[in-house]
Amino acid sequence: MSYDFLIVNDVQQILPPNKFGGGPWLHLATVTTPPRSFAGKTYPAREFICFKHKLTHKTYIEEVDLSSPGYIKRIEDESLWRDLAEFLTNKSVLAFASGKEIKVGTKK
């Protein structure tokens, strides 16, 4: 299944430490998908966040659990993760992705 991604926020900002433990974390982008129907089944909208740990420089792409506000979960679908990494790279949020090693891009 292919996804229609939309960047809804690409402001780089420090995430609040009271909500995001283990930081400091830098928000890079928030991405959504619209609700859709595929093969007779309806899928709800989804939201993803891309963020970087400021001390280790490790970058993550995770899914926001819309049923539990503030809860972020690992993306289990490797194909979805790769599609998100490619989308964020094409939008210059990330410089490149190789496996799950990511560098932060710079806007032109």
C-alpha angles and dihedrals in degrees: 000000000000122000133219105221125195126187107225096174130017098163110132106227139151110259116234109266092216089063100032110045124195093040165093088193128184117211111223104172146340116216130190137190121209121240111270147176121234128174092348094309127108119224122197125233114277133206130206133186129207115202141160131220104236096213102042096029090223112150124213137193111200138165122250110227101230091194092057110040112221094020117120122192136191117262104244096186105085092195091055091048091051091047090052092047090049092047092049090047091051089050091051093244089116125031096213142333125217113174099317097323105112136179123202115250128223123231117241 
